[in-house]
């Protein structure tokens, strides 16, 4: 998982759940531990999807790299990531 460790995701999710349940009236009602678990799952899934996009973009770049050497690889990779993310409906 890129970016955050499981422990960091867990702490972030608890913070989010706490903020959502703290307001009067609360934005979300329910067991805070279940809300935190749902938030942690969503955060982890987001990182997993981004990693999947990165892998696909890298593979595509490698395949294209054999065909064209005059393009800037970093710029091309960024464009590939953006295109793949858009196709999947994912916001980078």
PDB file of N, CA, C and O in Angstrom:
ATOM      1  N   UNK A   1       0.851  -1.168   0.000  1.00  0.00           N
ATOM      2  CA  UNK A   1       0.000   0.000   0.000  1.00  0.00           C
ATOM      3  C   UNK A   1       0.898   1.233   0.000  1.00  0.00           C
ATOM      4  O   UNK A   1       1.775   1.374   0.852  1.00  0.00           O
ATOM      5  N   UNK A   2       0.680   2.088  -0.926  1.00  0.00           N
ATOM      6  CA  UNK A   2       1.499   3.279  -1.085  1.00  0.00           C
ATOM      7  C   UNK A   2       0.984   4.407  -0.196  1.00  0.00           C
ATOM      8  O   UNK A   2      -0.223   4.592  -0.045  1.00  0.00           O
ATOM      9  N   UNK A   3       1.906   5.150   0.383  1.00  0.00           N
ATOM     10  CA  UNK A   3       1.502   6.353   1.104  1.00  0.00           C
ATOM     11  C   UNK A   3       1.413   6.186   2.600  1.00  0.00           C
ATOM     12  O   UNK A   3       2.175   6.822   3.328  1.00  0.00           O
ATOM     13  N   UNK A   4       0.520   5.361   3.085  1.00  0.00           N
ATOM     14  CA  UNK A   4       0.287   5.232   4.520  1.00  0.00           C
ATOM     15  C   UNK A   4       0.382   3.775   4.950  1.00  0.00           C
ATOM     16  O   UNK A   4       0.045   2.863   4.194  1.00  0.00           O
ATOM     17  N   UNK A   5       0.849   3.576   6.179  1.00  0.00           N
ATOM     18  CA  UNK A   5       0.873   2.232   6.746  1.00  0.00           C
ATOM     19  C   UNK A   5      -0.540   1.885   7.236  1.00  0.00           C
ATOM     20  O   UNK A   5      -1.413   2.750   7.316  1.00  0.00           O
ATOM     21  N   UNK A   6      -0.740   0.621   7.557  1.00  0.00           N
ATOM     22  CA  UNK A   6      -2.051   0.203   8.099  1.00  0.00           C
ATOM     23  C   UNK A   6      -2.376   0.961   9.382  1.00  0.00           C
ATOM     24  O   UNK A   6      -3.517   1.366   9.606  1.00  0.00           O
ATOM     25  N   UNK A   7      -1.356   1.148  10.223  1.00  0.00           N
ATOM     26  CA  UNK A   7      -1.567   1.863  11.478  1.00  0.00           C
ATOM     27  C   UNK A   7      -1.960   3.320  11.218  1.00  0.00           C
ATOM     28  O   UNK A   7      -2.847   3.853  11.883  1.00  0.00           O
ATOM     29  N   UNK A   8      -1.306   3.952  10.263  1.00  0.00           N
ATOM     30  CA  UNK A   8      -1.648   5.342   9.927  1.00  0.00           C
ATOM     31  C   UNK A   8      -3.067   5.425   9.361  1.00  0.00           C
ATOM     32  O   UNK A   8      -3.811   6.351   9.685  1.00  0.00           O
ATOM     33  N   UNK A   9      -3.440   4.473   8.527  1.00  0.00           N
ATOM     34  CA  UNK A   9      -4.806   4.442   7.983  1.00  0.00           C
ATOM     35  C   UNK A   9      -5.800   4.265   9.119  1.00  0.00           C
ATOM     36  O   UNK A   9      -6.833   4.932   9.153  1.00  0.00           O
ATOM     37  N   UNK A  10      -5.494   3.378  10.042  1.00  0.00           N
ATOM     38  CA  UNK A  10      -6.383   3.135  11.181  1.00  0.00           C
ATOM     39  C   UNK A  10      -6.566   4.404  12.017  1.00  0.00           C
ATOM     40  O   UNK A  10      -7.686   4.759  12.385  1.00  0.00           O
ATOM     41  N   UNK A  11      -5.459   5.080  12.312  1.00  0.00           N
ATOM     42  CA  UNK A  11      -5.539   6.325  13.102  1.00  0.00           C
ATOM     43  C   UNK A  11      -6.312   7.405  12.344  1.00  0.00           C
ATOM     44  O   UNK A  11      -7.104   8.134  12.941  1.00  0.00           O
ATOM     45  N   UNK A  12      -6.086   7.510  11.035  1.00  0.00           N
ATOM     46  CA  UNK A  12      -6.822   8.486  10.227  1.00  0.00           C
ATOM     47  C   UNK A  12      -8.310   8.171  10.234  1.00  0.00           C
ATOM     48  O   UNK A  12      -9.139   9.071  10.371  1.00  0.00           O
ATOM     49  N   UNK A  13      -8.648   6.897  10.087  1.00  0.00           N
ATOM     50  CA  UNK A  13     -10.052   6.492  10.078  1.00  0.00           C
ATOM     51  C   UNK A  13     -10.727   6.797  11.412  1.00  0.00           C
ATOM     52  O   UNK A  13     -11.877   7.234  11.436  1.00  0.00           O
ATOM     53  N   UNK A  14     -10.030   6.572  12.515  1.00  0.00           N
ATOM     54  CA  UNK A  14     -10.585   6.892  13.839  1.00  0.00           C
ATOM     55  C   UNK A  14     -10.817   8.392  13.960  1.00  0.00           C
ATOM     56  O   UNK A  14     -11.836   8.825  14.497  1.00  0.00           O
ATOM     57  N   UNK A  15      -9.881   9.175  13.465  1.00  0.00           N
ATOM     58  CA  UNK A  15     -10.025  10.626  13.499  1.00  0.00           C
ATOM     59  C   UNK A  15     -11.232  11.079  12.674  1.00  0.00           C
ATOM     60  O   UNK A  15     -12.007  11.931  13.109  1.00  0.00           O
ATOM     61  N   UNK A  16     -11.380  10.506  11.493  1.00  0.00           N
ATOM     62  CA  UNK A  16     -12.521  10.848  10.627  1.00  0.00           C
ATOM     63  C   UNK A  16     -13.825  10.461  11.301  1.00  0.00           C
ATOM     64  O   UNK A  16     -14.765  11.256  11.347  1.00  0.00           O
ATOM     65  N   UNK A  17     -13.887   9.236  11.828  1.00  0.00           N
ATOM     66  CA  UNK A  17     -15.105   8.769  12.495  1.00  0.00           C
ATOM     67  C   UNK A  17     -15.434   9.643  13.697  1.00  0.00           C
ATOM     68  O   UNK A  17     -16.596   9.975  13.933  1.00  0.00           O
ATOM     69  N   UNK A  18     -14.419  10.010  14.447  1.00  0.00           N
ATOM     70  CA  UNK A  18     -14.629  10.868  15.611  1.00  0.00           C
ATOM     71  C   UNK A  18     -15.207  12.217  15.192  1.00  0.00           C
ATOM     72  O   UNK A  18     -16.153  12.713  15.804  1.00  0.00           O
ATOM     73  N   UNK A  19     -14.635  12.803  14.151  1.00  0.00           N
ATOM     74  CA  UNK A  19     -15.138  14.088  13.653  1.00  0.00           C
ATOM     75  C   UNK A  19     -16.579  13.975  13.160  1.00  0.00           C
ATOM     76  O   UNK A  19     -17.391  14.867  13.406  1.00  0.00           O
ATOM     77  N   UNK A  20     -16.895  12.890  12.468  1.00  0.00           N
ATOM     78  CA  UNK A  20     -18.248  12.723  11.933  1.00  0.00           C
ATOM     79  C   UNK A  20     -19.277  12.508  13.039  1.00  0.00           C
ATOM     80  O   UNK A  20     -20.425  12.932  12.912  1.00  0.00           O
ATOM     81  N   UNK A  21     -18.870  11.854  14.119  1.00  0.00           N
ATOM     82  CA  UNK A  21     -19.801  11.550  15.210  1.00  0.00           C
ATOM     83  C   UNK A  21     -19.875  12.659  16.255  1.00  0.00           C
ATOM     84  O   UNK A  21     -20.804  12.683  17.063  1.00  0.00           O
ATOM     85  N   UNK A  22     -18.924  13.564  16.249  1.00  0.00           N
ATOM     86  CA  UNK A  22     -18.822  14.587  17.291  1.00  0.00           C
ATOM     87  C   UNK A  22     -19.828  15.726  17.118  1.00  0.00           C
ATOM     88  O   UNK A  22     -20.308  16.269  18.112  1.00  0.00           O
ATOM     89  N   UNK A  23     -20.148  16.090  15.910  1.00  0.00           N
ATOM     90  CA  UNK A  23     -21.030  17.244  15.672  1.00  0.00           C
ATOM     91  C   UNK A  23     -22.382  17.069  16.343  1.00  0.00           C
ATOM     92  O   UNK A  23     -22.807  15.951  16.635  1.00  0.00           O
ATOM     93  N   UNK A  24     -23.048  18.185  16.582  1.00  0.00           N
ATOM     94  CA  UNK A  24     -24.377  18.132  17.186  1.00  0.00           C
ATOM     95  C   UNK A  24     -25.363  18.791  16.248  1.00  0.00           C
ATOM     96  O   UNK A  24     -25.346  20.018  16.160  1.00  0.00           O
ATOM     97  N   UNK A  25     -26.200  18.094  15.556  1.00  0.00           N
ATOM     98  CA  UNK A  25     -26.338  16.642  15.542  1.00  0.00           C
ATOM     99  C   UNK A  25     -25.191  15.998  14.742  1.00  0.00           C
ATOM    100  O   UNK A  25     -24.607  16.637  13.867  1.00  0.00           O
ATOM    101  N   UNK A  26     -24.877  14.740  15.044  1.00  0.00           N
ATOM    102  CA  UNK A  26     -23.786  14.069  14.340  1.00  0.00           C
ATOM    103  C   UNK A  26     -24.087  13.918  12.853  1.00  0.00           C
ATOM    104  O   UNK A  26     -25.230  13.698  12.452  1.00  0.00           O
ATOM    105  N   UNK A  27     -23.050  14.040  12.056  1.00  0.00           N
ATOM    106  CA  UNK A  27     -23.190  13.863  10.611  1.00  0.00           C
ATOM    107  C   UNK A  27     -23.542  12.412  10.316  1.00  0.00           C
ATOM    108  O   UNK A  27     -24.319  12.118   9.408  1.00  0.00           O
ATOM    109  N   UNK A  28     -22.959  11.517  11.095  1.00  0.00           N
ATOM    110  CA  UNK A  28     -23.194  10.079  10.949  1.00  0.00           C
ATOM    111  C   UNK A  28     -23.573   9.532  12.311  1.00  0.00           C
ATOM    112  O   UNK A  28     -22.980   9.895  13.327  1.00  0.00           O
ATOM    113  N   UNK A  29     -24.551   8.669  12.322  1.00  0.00           N
ATOM    114  CA  UNK A  29     -24.965   8.037  13.571  1.00  0.00           C
ATOM    115  C   UNK A  29     -24.579   6.563  13.514  1.00  0.00           C
ATOM    116  O   UNK A  29     -24.631   5.929  12.460  1.00  0.00           O
ATOM    117  N   UNK A  30     -24.196   6.039  14.660  1.00  0.00           N
ATOM    118  CA  UNK A  30     -23.856   4.622  14.731  1.00  0.00           C
ATOM    119  C   UNK A  30     -22.636   4.393  15.592  1.00  0.00           C
ATOM    120  O   UNK A  30     -22.078   5.314  16.189  1.00  0.00           O
ATOM    121  N   UNK A  31     -22.245   3.145  15.636  1.00  0.00           N
ATOM    122  CA  UNK A  31     -21.088   2.726  16.416  1.00  0.00           C
ATOM    123  C   UNK A  31     -19.823   3.300  15.788  1.00  0.00           C
ATOM    124  O   UNK A  31     -19.512   3.020  14.630  1.00  0.00           O
ATOM    125  N   UNK A  32     -19.093   4.107  16.564  1.00  0.00           N
ATOM    126  CA  UNK A  32     -17.917   4.768  16.019  1.00  0.00           C
ATOM    127  C   UNK A  32     -16.880   3.772  15.511  1.00  0.00           C
ATOM    128  O   UNK A  32     -16.192   4.059  14.531  1.00  0.00           O
ATOM    129  N   UNK A  33     -16.751   2.615  16.148  1.00  0.00           N
ATOM    130  CA  UNK A  33     -15.759   1.636  15.688  1.00  0.00           C
ATOM    131  C   UNK A  33     -16.140   1.079  14.319  1.00  0.00           C
ATOM    132  O   UNK A  33     -15.263   0.796  13.503  1.00  0.00           O
ATOM    133  N   UNK A  34     -17.426   0.921  14.061  1.00  0.00           N
ATOM    134  CA  UNK A  34     -17.875   0.446  12.740  1.00  0.00           C
ATOM    135  C   UNK A  34     -17.672   1.531  11.683  1.00  0.00           C
ATOM    136  O   UNK A  34     -17.308   1.241  10.544  1.00  0.00           O
ATOM    137  N   UNK A  35     -17.910   2.768  12.072  1.00  0.00           N
ATOM    138  CA  UNK A  35     -17.699   3.885  11.151  1.00  0.00           C
ATOM    139  C   UNK A  35     -16.214   3.997  10.822  1.00  0.00           C
ATOM    140  O   UNK A  35     -15.846   4.199   9.665  1.00  0.00           O
ATOM    141  N   UNK A  36     -15.362   3.868  11.835  1.00  0.00           N
ATOM    142  CA  UNK A  36     -13.918   3.922  11.622  1.00  0.00           C
ATOM    143  C   UNK A  36     -13.456   2.772  10.738  1.00  0.00           C
ATOM    144  O   UNK A  36     -12.604   2.968   9.872  1.00  0.00           O
ATOM    145  N   UNK A  37     -13.997   1.587  10.938  1.00  0.00           N
ATOM    146  CA  UNK A  37     -13.632   0.429  10.110  1.00  0.00           C
ATOM    147  C   UNK A  37     -14.034   0.657   8.656  1.00  0.00           C
ATOM    148  O   UNK A  37     -13.282   0.328   7.738  1.00  0.00           O
ATOM    149  N   UNK A  38     -15.221   1.219   8.451  1.00  0.00           N
ATOM    150  CA  UNK A  38     -15.671   1.504   7.085  1.00  0.00           C
ATOM    151  C   UNK A  38     -14.769   2.550   6.436  1.00  0.00           C
ATOM    152  O   UNK A  38     -14.428   2.437   5.258  1.00  0.00           O
ATOM    153  N   UNK A  39     -14.387   3.561   7.199  1.00  0.00           N
ATOM    154  CA  UNK A  39     -13.493   4.600   6.665  1.00  0.00           C
ATOM    155  C   UNK A  39     -12.126   4.007   6.338  1.00  0.00           C
ATOM    156  O   UNK A  39     -11.544   4.327   5.301  1.00  0.00           O
ATOM    157  N   UNK A  40     -11.610   3.148   7.211  1.00  0.00           N
ATOM    158  CA  UNK A  40     -10.308   2.509   6.963  1.00  0.00           C
ATOM    159  C   UNK A  40     -10.362   1.654   5.709  1.00  0.00           C
ATOM    160  O   UNK A  40      -9.427   1.665   4.909  1.00  0.00           O
ATOM    161  N   UNK A  41     -11.446   0.914   5.532  1.00  0.00           N
ATOM    162  CA  UNK A  41     -11.597   0.093   4.329  1.00  0.00           C
ATOM    163  C   UNK A  41     -11.643   0.951   3.075  1.00  0.00           C
ATOM    164  O   UNK A  41     -11.041   0.599   2.061  1.00  0.00           O
ATOM    165  N   UNK A  42     -12.343   2.064   3.133  1.00  0.00           N
ATOM    166  CA  UNK A  42     -12.435   2.965   1.981  1.00  0.00           C
ATOM    167  C   UNK A  42     -11.069   3.570   1.651  1.00  0.00           C
ATOM    168  O   UNK A  42     -10.700   3.669   0.481  1.00  0.00           O
ATOM    169  N   UNK A  43     -10.328   3.972   2.670  1.00  0.00           N
ATOM    170  CA  UNK A  43      -8.999   4.562   2.456  1.00  0.00           C
ATOM    171  C   UNK A  43      -8.064   3.517   1.850  1.00  0.00           C
ATOM    172  O   UNK A  43      -7.353   3.804   0.887  1.00  0.00           O
ATOM    173  N   UNK A  44      -8.063   2.307   2.411  1.00  0.00           N
ATOM    174  CA  UNK A  44      -7.197   1.241   1.898  1.00  0.00           C
ATOM    175  C   UNK A  44      -7.569   0.880   0.456  1.00  0.00           C
ATOM    176  O   UNK A  44      -6.688   0.653  -0.374  1.00  0.00           O
ATOM    177  N   UNK A  45      -8.853   0.827   0.163  1.00  0.00           N
ATOM    178  CA  UNK A  45      -9.293   0.520  -1.202  1.00  0.00           C
ATOM    179  C   UNK A  45      -8.850   1.609  -2.176  1.00  0.00           C
ATOM    180  O   UNK A  45      -8.493   1.324  -3.319  1.00  0.00           O
ATOM    181  N   UNK A  46      -8.877   2.847  -1.716  1.00  0.00           N
ATOM    182  CA  UNK A  46      -8.435   3.961  -2.551  1.00  0.00           C
ATOM    183  C   UNK A  46      -6.959   3.823  -2.899  1.00  0.00           C
ATOM    184  O   UNK A  46      -6.570   3.992  -4.055  1.00  0.00           O
ATOM    185  N   UNK A  47      -6.135   3.517  -1.896  1.00  0.00           N
ATOM    186  CA  UNK A  47      -4.708   3.330  -2.150  1.00  0.00           C
ATOM    187  C   UNK A  47      -4.460   2.131  -3.064  1.00  0.00           C
ATOM    188  O   UNK A  47      -3.586   2.181  -3.930  1.00  0.00           O
ATOM    189  N   UNK A  48      -5.223   1.057  -2.874  1.00  0.00           N
ATOM    190  CA  UNK A  48      -5.060  -0.129  -3.720  1.00  0.00           C
ATOM    191  C   UNK A  48      -5.415   0.186  -5.176  1.00  0.00           C
ATOM    192  O   UNK A  48      -4.724  -0.258  -6.093  1.00  0.00           O
ATOM    193  N   UNK A  49      -6.471   0.937  -5.386  1.00  0.00           N
ATOM    194  CA  UNK A  49      -6.865   1.310  -6.750  1.00  0.00           C
ATOM    195  C   UNK A  49      -5.811   2.200  -7.391  1.00  0.00           C
ATOM    196  O   UNK A  49      -5.485   2.035  -8.566  1.00  0.00           O
ATOM    197  N   UNK A  50      -5.279   3.141  -6.622  1.00  0.00           N
ATOM    198  CA  UNK A  50      -4.231   4.009  -7.160  1.00  0.00           C
ATOM    199  C   UNK A  50      -2.991   3.197  -7.527  1.00  0.00           C
ATOM    200  O   UNK A  50      -2.358   3.453  -8.551  1.00  0.00           O
ATOM    201  N   UNK A  51      -2.646   2.221  -6.695  1.00  0.00           N
ATOM    202  CA  UNK A  51      -1.495   1.363  -6.989  1.00  0.00           C
ATOM    203  C   UNK A  51      -1.737   0.552  -8.254  1.00  0.00           C
ATOM    204  O   UNK A  51      -0.822   0.352  -9.052  1.00  0.00           O
ATOM    205  N   UNK A  52      -2.957   0.088  -8.435  1.00  0.00           N
ATOM    206  CA  UNK A  52      -3.315  -0.659  -9.637  1.00  0.00           C
ATOM    207  C   UNK A  52      -3.185   0.215 -10.886  1.00  0.00           C
ATOM    208  O   UNK A  52      -2.718  -0.245 -11.927  1.00  0.00           O
ATOM    209  N   UNK A  53      -3.593   1.459 -10.775  1.00  0.00           N
ATOM    210  CA  UNK A  53      -3.460   2.408 -11.883  1.00  0.00           C
ATOM    211  C   UNK A  53      -1.984   2.636 -12.192  1.00  0.00           C
ATOM    212  O   UNK A  53      -1.595   2.684 -13.359  1.00  0.00           O
ATOM    213  N   UNK A  54      -1.164   2.775 -11.158  1.00  0.00           N
ATOM    214  CA  UNK A  54       0.272   2.968 -11.353  1.00  0.00           C
ATOM    215  C   UNK A  54       0.899   1.783 -12.086  1.00  0.00           C
ATOM    216  O   UNK A  54       1.708   1.970 -12.994  1.00  0.00           O
ATOM    217  N   UNK A  55       0.524   0.565 -11.690  1.00  0.00           N
ATOM    218  CA  UNK A  55       1.064  -0.635 -12.331  1.00  0.00           C
ATOM    219  C   UNK A  55       0.667  -0.676 -13.801  1.00  0.00           C
ATOM    220  O   UNK A  55       1.502  -0.943 -14.666  1.00  0.00           O
ATOM    221  N   UNK A  56      -0.600  -0.412 -14.083  1.00  0.00           N
ATOM    222  CA  UNK A  56      -1.064  -0.424 -15.469  1.00  0.00           C
ATOM    223  C   UNK A  56      -0.357   0.646 -16.295  1.00  0.00           C
ATOM    224  O   UNK A  56       0.023   0.393 -17.439  1.00  0.00           O
ATOM    225  N   UNK A  57      -0.178   1.830 -15.732  1.00  0.00           N
ATOM    226  CA  UNK A  57       0.503   2.911 -16.441  1.00  0.00           C
ATOM    227  C   UNK A  57       1.967   2.549 -16.714  1.00  0.00           C
ATOM    228  O   UNK A  57       2.479   2.810 -17.803  1.00  0.00           O
ATOM    229  N   UNK A  58       2.633   1.952 -15.733  1.00  0.00           N
ATOM    230  CA  UNK A  58       4.031   1.533 -15.906  1.00  0.00           C
ATOM    231  C   UNK A  58       4.156   0.492 -17.011  1.00  0.00           C
ATOM    232  O   UNK A  58       5.061   0.577 -17.842  1.00  0.00           O
ATOM    233  N   UNK A  59       3.257  -0.492 -17.029  1.00  0.00           N
ATOM    234  CA  UNK A  59       3.278  -1.529 -18.067  1.00  0.00           C
ATOM    235  C   UNK A  59       3.055  -0.919 -19.443  1.00  0.00           C
ATOM    236  O   UNK A  59       3.732  -1.276 -20.407  1.00  0.00           O
ATOM    237  N   UNK A  60       2.112  -0.005 -19.524  1.00  0.00           N
ATOM    238  CA  UNK A  60       1.828   0.655 -20.793  1.00  0.00           C
ATOM    239  C   UNK A  60       3.028   1.478 -21.241  1.00  0.00           C
ATOM    240  O   UNK A  60       3.382   1.467 -22.419  1.00  0.00           O
ATOM    241  N   UNK A  61       3.651   2.187 -20.316  1.00  0.00           N
ATOM    242  CA  UNK A  61       4.825   2.988 -20.631  1.00  0.00           C
ATOM    243  C   UNK A  61       5.973   2.107 -21.131  1.00  0.00           C
ATOM    244  O   UNK A  61       6.660   2.460 -22.089  1.00  0.00           O
ATOM    245  N   UNK A  62       6.171   0.975 -20.486  1.00  0.00           N
ATOM    246  CA  UNK A  62       7.226   0.065 -20.927  1.00  0.00           C
ATOM    247  C   UNK A  62       6.969  -0.425 -22.342  1.00  0.00           C
ATOM    248  O   UNK A  62       7.893  -0.502 -23.152  1.00  0.00           O
ATOM    249  N   UNK A  63       5.716  -0.757 -22.646  1.00  0.00           N
ATOM    250  CA  UNK A  63       5.375  -1.212 -23.994  1.00  0.00           C
ATOM    251  C   UNK A  63       5.576  -0.089 -25.013  1.00  0.00           C
ATOM    252  O   UNK A  63       6.042  -0.330 -26.127  1.00  0.00           O
ATOM    253  N   UNK A  64       5.228   1.120 -24.630  1.00  0.00           N
ATOM    254  CA  UNK A  64       5.376   2.268 -25.534  1.00  0.00           C
ATOM    255  C   UNK A  64       6.836   2.685 -25.669  1.00  0.00           C
ATOM    256  O   UNK A  64       7.252   3.177 -26.717  1.00  0.00           O
ATOM    257  N   UNK A  65       7.617   2.485 -24.597  1.00  0.00           N
ATOM    258  CA  UNK A  65       9.019   2.896 -24.592  1.00  0.00           C
ATOM    259  C   UNK A  65       9.829   2.216 -25.668  1.00  0.00           C
ATOM    260  O   UNK A  65      10.803   2.776 -26.170  1.00  0.00           O
ATOM    261  N   UNK A  66       9.442   1.044 -26.013  1.00  0.00           N
ATOM    262  CA  UNK A  66      10.142   0.326 -27.075  1.00  0.00           C
ATOM    263  C   UNK A  66       9.859   0.931 -28.438  1.00  0.00           C
ATOM    264  O   UNK A  66      10.648   0.780 -29.371  1.00  0.00           O
ATOM    265  N   UNK A  67       8.738   1.609 -28.546  1.00  0.00           N
ATOM    266  CA  UNK A  67       8.324   2.172 -29.829  1.00  0.00           C
ATOM    267  C   UNK A  67       8.837   3.591 -30.034  1.00  0.00           C
ATOM    268  O   UNK A  67       9.147   3.977 -31.162  1.00  0.00           O
ATOM    269  N   UNK A  68       8.932   4.366 -28.973  1.00  0.00           N
ATOM    270  CA  UNK A  68       9.291   5.774 -29.114  1.00  0.00           C
ATOM    271  C   UNK A  68      10.246   6.187 -28.004  1.00  0.00           C
ATOM    272  O   UNK A  68       9.929   6.057 -26.822  1.00  0.00           O
ATOM    273  N   UNK A  69      11.409   6.681 -28.386  1.00  0.00           N
ATOM    274  CA  UNK A  69      12.402   7.076 -27.391  1.00  0.00           C
ATOM    275  C   UNK A  69      12.494   8.585 -27.214  1.00  0.00           C
ATOM    276  O   UNK A  69      13.163   9.048 -26.291  1.00  0.00           O
ATOM    277  N   UNK A  70      11.844   9.361 -28.065  1.00  0.00           N
ATOM    278  CA  UNK A  70      11.977  10.817 -27.966  1.00  0.00           C
ATOM    279  C   UNK A  70      10.991  11.476 -26.996  1.00  0.00           C
ATOM    280  O   UNK A  70      11.088  12.680 -26.760  1.00  0.00           O
ATOM    281  N   UNK A  71      10.059  10.731 -26.437  1.00  0.00           N
ATOM    282  CA  UNK A  71       9.085  11.297 -25.506  1.00  0.00           C
ATOM    283  C   UNK A  71       9.642  11.294 -24.075  1.00  0.00           C
ATOM    284  O   UNK A  71      10.390  10.392 -23.699  1.00  0.00           O
ATOM    285  N   UNK A  72       9.273  12.305 -23.285  1.00  0.00           N
ATOM    286  CA  UNK A  72       9.674  12.400 -21.884  1.00  0.00           C
ATOM    287  C   UNK A  72       8.921  11.326 -21.083  1.00  0.00           C
ATOM    288  O   UNK A  72       7.698  11.402 -20.964  1.00  0.00           O
ATOM    289  N   UNK A  73       9.619  10.343 -20.540  1.00  0.00           N
ATOM    290  CA  UNK A  73       8.945   9.240 -19.849  1.00  0.00           C
ATOM    291  C   UNK A  73       8.115   9.682 -18.640  1.00  0.00           C
ATOM    292  O   UNK A  73       7.029   9.146 -18.418  1.00  0.00           O
ATOM    293  N   UNK A  74       8.603  10.644 -17.860  1.00  0.00           N
ATOM    294  CA  UNK A  74       7.853  11.098 -16.676  1.00  0.00           C
ATOM    295  C   UNK A  74       6.538  11.758 -17.090  1.00  0.00           C
ATOM    296  O   UNK A  74       5.494  11.526 -16.481  1.00  0.00           O
ATOM    297  N   UNK A  75       6.608  12.569 -18.116  1.00  0.00           N
ATOM    298  CA  UNK A  75       5.398  13.254 -18.597  1.00  0.00           C
ATOM    299  C   UNK A  75       4.416  12.249 -19.205  1.00  0.00           C
ATOM    300  O   UNK A  75       3.206  12.339 -19.000  1.00  0.00           O
ATOM    301  N   UNK A  76       4.955  11.304 -19.946  1.00  0.00           N
ATOM    302  CA  UNK A  76       4.117  10.280 -20.554  1.00  0.00           C
ATOM    303  C   UNK A  76       3.449   9.424 -19.480  1.00  0.00           C
ATOM    304  O   UNK A  76       2.265   9.105 -19.585  1.00  0.00           O
ATOM    305  N   UNK A  77       4.211   9.051 -18.442  1.00  0.00           N
ATOM    306  CA  UNK A  77       3.656   8.252 -17.352  1.00  0.00           C
ATOM    307  C   UNK A  77       2.532   9.008 -16.646  1.00  0.00           C
ATOM    308  O   UNK A  77       1.489   8.431 -16.338  1.00  0.00           O
ATOM    309  N   UNK A  78       2.743  10.289 -16.394  1.00  0.00           N
ATOM    310  CA  UNK A  78       1.708  11.117 -15.746  1.00  0.00           C
ATOM    311  C   UNK A  78       0.434  11.136 -16.593  1.00  0.00           C
ATOM    312  O   UNK A  78      -0.671  10.992 -16.070  1.00  0.00           O
ATOM    313  N   UNK A  79       0.600  11.316 -17.900  1.00  0.00           N
ATOM    314  CA  UNK A  79      -0.555  11.324 -18.798  1.00  0.00           C
ATOM    315  C   UNK A  79      -1.262   9.984 -18.831  1.00  0.00           C
ATOM    316  O   UNK A  79      -2.492   9.928 -18.861  1.00  0.00           O
ATOM    317  N   UNK A  80      -0.496   8.904 -18.825  1.00  0.00           N
ATOM    318  CA  UNK A  80      -1.097   7.564 -18.813  1.00  0.00           C
ATOM    319  C   UNK A  80      -1.883   7.338 -17.528  1.00  0.00           C
ATOM    320  O   UNK A  80      -2.999   6.817 -17.559  1.00  0.00           O
ATOM    321  N   UNK A  81      -1.300   7.729 -16.401  1.00  0.00           N
ATOM    322  CA  UNK A  81      -1.998   7.591 -15.115  1.00  0.00           C
ATOM    323  C   UNK A  81      -3.320   8.352 -15.136  1.00  0.00           C
ATOM    324  O   UNK A  81      -4.351   7.839 -14.701  1.00  0.00           O
ATOM    325  N   UNK A  82      -3.276   9.578 -15.644  1.00  0.00           N
ATOM    326  CA  UNK A  82      -4.485  10.401 -15.683  1.00  0.00           C
ATOM    327  C   UNK A  82      -5.542   9.771 -16.589  1.00  0.00           C
ATOM    328  O   UNK A  82      -6.724   9.743 -16.244  1.00  0.00           O
ATOM    329  N   UNK A  83      -5.115   9.267 -17.748  1.00  0.00           N
ATOM    330  CA  UNK A  83      -6.067   8.654 -18.679  1.00  0.00           C
ATOM    331  C   UNK A  83      -6.694   7.398 -18.082  1.00  0.00           C
ATOM    332  O   UNK A  83      -7.907   7.207 -18.161  1.00  0.00           O
ATOM    333  N   UNK A  84      -5.867   6.544 -17.488  1.00  0.00           N
ATOM    334  CA  UNK A  84      -6.375   5.312 -16.879  1.00  0.00           C
ATOM    335  C   UNK A  84      -7.318   5.635 -15.725  1.00  0.00           C
ATOM    336  O   UNK A  84      -8.377   5.021 -15.596  1.00  0.00           O
ATOM    337  N   UNK A  85      -6.941   6.585 -14.896  1.00  0.00           N
ATOM    338  CA  UNK A  85      -7.798   6.978 -13.776  1.00  0.00           C
ATOM    339  C   UNK A  85      -9.137   7.505 -14.274  1.00  0.00           C
ATOM    340  O   UNK A  85     -10.184   7.173 -13.718  1.00  0.00           O
ATOM    341  N   UNK A  86      -9.106   8.320 -15.312  1.00  0.00           N
ATOM    342  CA  UNK A  86     -10.351   8.860 -15.857  1.00  0.00           C
ATOM    343  C   UNK A  86     -11.237   7.742 -16.409  1.00  0.00           C
ATOM    344  O   UNK A  86     -12.454   7.762 -16.224  1.00  0.00           O
ATOM    345  N   UNK A  87     -10.629   6.774 -17.083  1.00  0.00           N
ATOM    346  CA  UNK A  87     -11.391   5.647 -17.620  1.00  0.00           C
ATOM    347  C   UNK A  87     -12.058   4.847 -16.511  1.00  0.00           C
ATOM    348  O   UNK A  87     -13.160   4.327 -16.687  1.00  0.00           O
ATOM    349  N   UNK A  88     -11.400   4.754 -15.389  1.00  0.00           N
ATOM    350  CA  UNK A  88     -11.939   3.993 -14.254  1.00  0.00           C
ATOM    351  C   UNK A  88     -12.843   4.840 -13.351  1.00  0.00           C
ATOM    352  O   UNK A  88     -13.440   4.319 -12.409  1.00  0.00           O
ATOM    353  N   UNK A  89     -12.941   6.128 -13.634  1.00  0.00           N
ATOM    354  CA  UNK A  89     -13.757   7.007 -12.795  1.00  0.00           C
ATOM    355  C   UNK A  89     -13.106   7.277 -11.446  1.00  0.00           C
ATOM    356  O   UNK A  89     -13.790   7.480 -10.443  1.00  0.00           O
ATOM    357  N   UNK A  90     -11.770   7.277 -11.433  1.00  0.00           N
ATOM    358  CA  UNK A  90     -11.019   7.458 -10.196  1.00  0.00           C
ATOM    359  C   UNK A  90     -10.372   8.830 -10.201  1.00  0.00           C
ATOM    360  O   UNK A  90      -9.805   9.244 -11.213  1.00  0.00           O
ATOM    361  N   UNK A  91     -10.448   9.533  -9.097  1.00  0.00           N
ATOM    362  CA  UNK A  91      -9.839  10.849  -8.978  1.00  0.00           C
ATOM    363  C   UNK A  91      -8.471  10.691  -8.332  1.00  0.00           C
ATOM    364  O   UNK A  91      -8.354  10.185  -7.216  1.00  0.00           O
ATOM    365  N   UNK A  92      -7.433  11.131  -9.047  1.00  0.00           N
ATOM    366  CA  UNK A  92      -6.070  11.052  -8.502  1.00  0.00           C
ATOM    367  C   UNK A  92      -5.816  12.203  -7.552  1.00  0.00           C
ATOM    368  O   UNK A  92      -4.726  12.311  -6.991  1.00  0.00           O
TER     369      UNK A  92
END
